[in-house]
Amino acid sequence: MNIRELQRKEVINTRNCASLGFVVDVEFDPKCGKITALIVPGPGKICGFFGRETHFVIPWECVKQIGEDIILVSIEEECFVRENHKER
């Protein structure tokens, strides 16, 4: 499986059955060549509109299952939200 295939899968949190969105990037450990986390955009400012200031960084250990169309994860969402950093 490659990153493009992961990006086409919807990420679902099994703790609350909520859709978190789609994978936009991954973090990996270059020393061992393994994925360490999935990056998913956080909630929008107002009902999903007007951009996003945060993203979810979901550790690979929290991925429970990868199916044809979805990725099931188990996280406490507030523990895995990070601020986006804008480059100047």
C-alpha positions in Angstrom: 0.0 0.0 0.0 1.3 3.5 -0.8 0.4 6.9 0.6 -2.0 7.7 -2.2 -4.0 4.6 -1.3 -4.1 5.7 2.3 -5.3 9.2 1.3 -8.4 7.7 -0.3 -9.6 6.1 2.9 -11.8 7.8 5.4 -10.6 7.8 9.0 -13.2 6.8 11.6 -12.7 7.1 15.3 -14.2 3.9 16.9 -14.5 5.6 20.3 -17.3 7.9 19.1 -18.0 6.6 15.6 -17.1 10.0 14.2 -15.4 10.6 10.8 -12.2 12.5 11.3 -11.7 13.0 7.5 -9.1 11.7 5.1 -5.3 11.1 5.5 -3.4 14.1 4.1 0.1 13.0 5.1 2.1 10.6 7.2 5.0 10.8 9.6 7.7 8.2 9.4 10.9 7.2 11.1 13.6 7.4 8.5 16.0 5.2 10.5 13.7 2.2 10.3 11.5 3.3 7.4 8.2 2.7 9.2 5.1 5.0 9.4 4.8 6.4 12.9 1.6 8.5 12.5 -1.2 9.5 10.2 -1.9 13.2 9.6 -5.6 14.1 9.2 -7.0 17.7 9.0 -8.7 18.9 12.2 -12.1 20.4 12.5 -12.9 23.6 10.6 -13.3 26.9 12.4 -17.1 27.2 11.8 -18.9 24.0 11.0 -16.0 22.9 8.8 -15.8 26.1 6.8 -13.1 28.9 6.7 -10.0 26.7 6.8 -8.4 24.6 9.4 -6.0 25.7 12.1 -5.4 22.2 13.6 -4.7 18.7 12.5 -4.8 15.3 14.1 -1.6 13.4 14.5 -2.7 9.8 15.0 0.0 7.4 16.2 0.3 4.2 14.2 -0.4 2.2 17.4 -3.9 3.7 17.4 -4.7 2.3 14.0 -7.0 -0.7 14.6 -7.8 -1.8 11.1 -7.4 -0.7 7.5 -10.2 -1.7 5.1 -10.9 -1.1 1.5 -12.6 2.3 2.1 -11.9 3.2 5.7 -9.2 3.3 8.4 -10.5 2.6 12.0 -8.6 4.3 14.8 -9.2 4.6 18.5 -8.2 7.9 20.0 -9.3 10.6 22.5 -9.4 13.3 19.8 -8.4 16.2 22.1 -5.2 14.4 23.0 -4.0 14.2 19.4 -4.8 17.7 18.0 -1.9 19.9 17.0 -1.7 23.5 15.7 -0.8 24.0 12.1 2.3 26.1 11.7 2.3 28.6 8.9 5.6 29.3 7.1 6.5 32.9 6.6 
